Amino acid sequence: MEQDHEVSYQFHLALMLTQMVNFVINSLGGGCPLNVWSGVLLAVIVTLTIFVLDAMLKPEDTEEVQHNH
């Protein structure tokens, strides 16, 4: 259940940040009509990239117990 909240939090954060970046880049480009869906697509891509990198970089669980003396 905690995983679901983490996914929701990460997606909302990515959505908010990409919409802000989308707005700033659009404003710098001359102020054309804002395309909200490009920000949503970017947020989905960022969220999926985070999950893939997390899965790839997460250390594998081992049965060995490390003793630090």
N, C-alpha and C positions, 0 to 999 in steps of 0.2 A: 504494500500500500504506500510506503514511503517513496518507492520508486516512481509511482504515478505523480506524486506531488513534485518530485524533482523534475520530471519530464515537463510538466505543466509550467513550472517556474522557469526552466531553461527556455522553453518556447516563447513564453510571454516576454522574457527579457530580450531574446533575440529579435522578436517582432518589434518591440519598442525601439531598440537600438537601430535596426535596419530601417525603420520608418523615419527616424531622425536623420540618418545618413542619406536616405533617399531624398528627403526634403532639402537638405543642405546642398547636395549635388545638383538637384533640380534648380535651386535658386541660383547657384553659381553658373549654371548653364543657360541662363536667360529667362527663367521663370515660366517655362512651358506648363501646360496643364499637368498637375501631379498625377502620376499613375500609381495608385495604391497597391495594385497587384504585383508590381515589380518588387516592392518591399516585402510583401508576404512571401513571394517565391524565394527571395534572398533569405528570409528568416527560416524557411523550411530547409533550405540548403545548409545554412549555418548550423541549425539544430542537428541535422543528420550527420554533418561532419564532426560535430562535437561527440556524438554517440559512437561513431566509428573510431575516432581517435581514442576515446576513453576505453573502448573494448580492446584496441590494439596495445595500448600502453599500460593497461592494468596488469599488475604482476599476478602470476598464477598462484593459486593457493596450494601450498605443499603441506604434507603431513609432518614434516620435520619441525621441531620446536627449536628456536634459536635461544641459546642461553648466553646472556651477557653477564660475565662475572667481573 
